[in-house]
């Protein structure tokens, strides 16, 4: 199971790709340099987490770094490298998107279930646990209350306790507001 924090980090990094687009209009060669930096950042995160898509990113990064631009076109070699970098970035984006798709449904369903669980805890307790330990308090209530034990067990089984804690922490502000 993918760590929820890594899932969020990779999704946020995918958003960084849109910041590259204006570089195609600006200085020639700027897109390729920035794309290389972004692909290195993706590579670092994926390698650190030992995810299976590491090789896909490494191959695209190697292609970009070793691009020689010796095609017979009227474009400058730097502009040609920029255009090649667009393809590399798109292939990496698609690889990461495909990898994350298998977790999208699981994490979104867990977030919905956490909202429901929190609502039931509020109904049972009469108030919302607040403070630094709110997540731990809610998980403790869910673990010890007979009516909530099946929901707790199902969520832990689906995403693991560590991810459940992170998802519940991310949805609590939605409930308290």
Secondary structure, DSSP 4 states (H G I P E B T S, - for coil): ---HHHHHHHHHHHHGGGGTGGGGTSSTTHHHHHHHHHHHHHHHHHHHHT-TTHHHHHHHHHHHHT----S--SS-HHHHHHHHHHHHHHHHHHHHHHHHHHHHHHHHHHHHHHHHHHHHHHHHHSS---STTHHHHHHHHHHH-HHHHHHHHHHHHHH-HHHHHHHHHHHHHHHH-
